[in-house]
Amino acid sequence: MLAMMVVAARWVVHRWKIPAAVSLRLTMGLLALGLLLLTEFTFVLWIRGLTLREYRASRDPVSGAVYLLSLGLFAIMPLLAGTGKDS
């Protein structure tokens, strides 16, 4: 999953030549995170027939922490994806 985040972020940043401005790339990452969570909560909860509270309660502490960490990495990945060539 992490490898795909890196590949996708690098591709998007370089494909659309996103400037290396921190605020721009963080905004891009947060927007992507919002879309990801909206999709996840809409479809996963609907398919599994869970409420948001039940979904949250179904996660054990370790997988929940890893999940939150991966969401944070997902949000900042456009910022980390730059190599300096795209400034």
N, C-alpha and C positions, 0 to 999 in steps of 0.2 A: 504494500500500500504506500509506504514511504517512497519507494523508488518511483512509483507512478505519479505521486505528487510532485516530485522533483522534475521528472520528465515533462509532465503537463505544464507546470509553471514555467519552466525554461522555454517550452515551445510557444506558449501564449505571449510571454514577454518579448521573445525575439520575433515572432511572427507579426505582431502588431507594433513592434518597435516602441514599447512602453518606456518612457523616460525613467531614469534611475531615481527620480524624486521619491523620497521616503513616503511622503503623504499620499502620493498618487498610487504607489504600489501597495501600501497598507490599505487604502480605500478599496483597491481592486481585490485584495485578499479578503477583506471583511465582506464585501459584496458577494464574492464567491461563497464564503462561509454561510452567509444568510440564505443564499439560494440552495445550498447543500442541505442545511437544516430544515428549511421549508419543505423541500422534496422528501427528506427522510421522515419528518414528522407526519407529512400528509400521507405518503404511501406505505411506509413501514407500519405505522400505527394502524392504518386502515386494514392492511392485509392481515396483520396479526390480531386485529380486533382488540387493541389495548388503548387505554387512556394514557395521557402523558405521564400521569402519576404512577400507573402500573408499569409503564416502560422504564421509568427511572428506578423504581423499586426492584425491577428484575435484574438490574446490573449488580454484580458483586463489586466490592471496593477496588480490587485490582484492575479488572477490565474497565470499570468506570473511570478510574484515574488515567489509564492508558488512552481511553477514548477521548477524554478532555484534552490530554496532551496532544493527541493527533489532530484534534480540531484546532488547537492553537498553532501547531506547525502548519496546518493547511492554510490558515489565515495569513501567516507571515511568509509563506513560501514564495510569493511573487517578489518580495523584497530580497530574499536570500538567493533567488534564481539568477540575479544579474551577475555577470562576470566582469563588468567594467567596460566591455566592448560596446555596450549599447547606450552609453551615457549621452 
